[in-house]
Amino acid sequence: MEHEAAGQELVKCVLVGDTAVGKTRLICARACNARMSLRQLLSTHVPTVWAIDQYRMYKEVLERSMANVDGVQVSLRLWDTFGDHEKDRRFAYGRSDVIVLCFSLGSRSSLLHCKTVWFPEIRRFCPDTPVILVGCKNDLRFLCRDSTYLSFCRDRSPFLRPTRECDLVMPEQARALANEFNVPYYETSVFTYHGVNQVFENAIRVALIARRNQRFWMTNLKHVQQPLLQAPYCPPSPMKELSPIEVYSGNFWGDIKSMLVSQYFPDLVFLTGGSELTAHRFVIAAGAPNMVQVLEPDDVLLVRRNSETSTASESTVDETECLLRKNASVEAVGFLNSMFSSSTELDCKSARKARCPIIEFVKTRDCVENLGTIQVVVQLTEKASIETVRTHLHFLYTGELPPTIQSPVDEVREAAELFNIPELLQYLESWARRDTKLTTELKKSYRQFFKAALWAKCVQGYHTDVVFHLDDGKVPAHRAILMARSDVMRAMFSGDFREKRSQSVALPGVRKEAFMCFLEYLYTDSLSPPVPLDIGMPLVELANRLCLPRLINILESMMINDIAQKQSHGVDVTDECIRILELAQLHNAEQLAQWCLITICENYDTVCRKHSKVFKELSPENRQWISQNRWPPVWYVKDFDYYQKALIERYKIDNPDKGRKRNNSGCLCFTGKSKRDEHEEQGSVTS
């Protein structure tokens, strides 16, 4: 009190109410600008009281007590009370200027006690002191559904019970009690800081108005307004609280490496030093295009040479290989070879020897494990050890060298030159210089190139070994990469299923366009946007059938971004969300389903007006959840309507109609001009 300055009004504000309704934290929020986290708010309640000597001990608290309300300098002194110490409260009531009666919006009993306990007590000790009713913990109206809040309560159970919806006090209930008391009503939250300053500013106004009524000669209080209306607090949009779409981290390069290690349906064999290594021609062609020609079998070269000389036409490697694969018997190959002279065969071998001296010969053989297919066997010279070939294959499959290189680096480099693999040569050079940055860039560049080339080989049908029969067409693919990238495909092609030995697989209910997107993901670990909904949802269904959660996540992210972009341009997307909601739930696209639910909740009025027929087709559980979680909630809509009406009424009170009717009747017995004109008009009408 000793800090009161000249011309400054001192206002004593006493807070009363049940224990644990939030009185002390409300005072701390105003006096100390204290912000509370959810964990602090949910800590075990310990009865506390705000000591009045804080204004004397702390300069910051004293400075924050100063306020300018409607041009009046005020020093606000907040007095806290114990909710359960009746004998101590009577001293706090003394000489109070305003009483703030607090209750918790999460406790109906605290509101009832305001009527049965607190207001009678206030009128007993302070019959003429103005009162305002304040609902604390306004945040509980939306936190009661918040997952973080509920998890905190579960962790502290049974010592902390979460607030239920049936415990909440709605605005109209509290306002009805305030009207019964004939006092203003406000709501606050120290969690969102809603209404904290507003409550005490209007408490000051109430106190100053009461002081002005008692001291009418005080001119400095004549501009103090009536307590202002409080706009209702709109809960945060659930879309803002929604976490970003989570996409599972992929293991693409681990899968590709497993394709080499596990030897899934290899069609290429390297022989050197009595050992052999298996690989896949489509992978080698994607990673090292220059090796394609030197790895062609001798009989294929003979067929091509004869075709060129006899018909003077060029045929691709794929066409020739297809011809060879259709006539896959050894006798047929021998017959083809016998058609040409030995000189032509020697010319082909010498040409290969000139291009790649490290290769002795390339021939074909029947695959023992996979009947009906052919393997290309490449016999290497002693210059290439088996470890050197293993290092080359590891790089071509993964874009990096193995952790330990068993063969000399010079031998690996020489073989890379002979095989004409420039990417490996550059990588070896940077690796030898220990240039980590350049090595990383080279690996990244090669992997991007490799993915694109791998997908191109699939689109071209390069050495594919299985054909999928779909509803609207056929699509070829490579079993090896299907098995490496999908557990379901691996089980189908390696177990005791007929698809293991069949060259074709039927997939009913799958369209070609969706299946091509599925293959693109398997070959590149990504999808080329955009993916429209009419393709995206069948693809989600296929990904769920084949147990590919990462593909589902990628599709969820792409479809949500596409719908959100439409929404940002003013397009009504609620119809799309309603139609894909239950499909997403059925096929485990949980993030997409949650996003659709929240979008429908945020546009609930639009849904009811425009899409009620489609909305009624949803399951009762979904309709109930949407109705309960609509945004803005029903209580806010009602409270906002009341607020707007109250604003209009307040405006009429503050700005009464001062217009007066002009009296044109003239002076005394003389008729005014307007009156005479009116009589003349009436006479002309009757005549």
Secondary structure, 3 states (H helix, E strand, C coil): CCCCCCCCEEEEEEEEECCCCCHHHHHHHHHCCCCCCHHHHCCCCCCCCCCCCHHHHCHHHHHHHEEEECCEEEEEEEECCCCCCHHHHHHHHCCCCEEEEEEECCCHHHHHHHHHHHHHHHHHHCCCCCEEEEEECCCHHHHCCCHHHHHHHHHHCCCCCCCCHHHCCCHHHHHHHHHHHCCCEEECECCCCECHHHHHHHHHHHHHHHHHHHCCCCHHHCCCCCCCCCCCCCCCCHHHHCCCCCCCCCCHHHHHHHHHHCCCCCCEEEEECCEEEEECHHHHHHHCCCHHHHCCCHHHHHHHHHHHHHHCCCCCHHHHHHHHHHCCCHHHHHHHHHCCCHHHHHHHHHHHHHHCCCEEEEEEEECCCCCCCEEEEEEECCCCCHHHHHHHHHHHHHCCCCCCCCCCHHHHHHHHHHHCCHHHHHHHHHHHCCCHHHHHHHHHHHHHHHHHHHHHHHHHCCCCCEEEEECCEEEEECHHHHHHHCHHHHHHHHCCCHHHCCCEEECCCCCHHHHHHHHHHHHHCCCCCCCCHHHHHHHHHHHHHCCCHHHHHHHHHHHHHHHHHHHHCCCCCHHHHHHHHHHHHHCCCHHHHHHHHHHHHHCHHHHHHHCHHHHCCCCHHHHHHHHHCCCCCHHHHHHHHHHHHHHHHHHHHHCCCCCCCCCCCCCCCCCCHHHHHHHHHHHHHHC
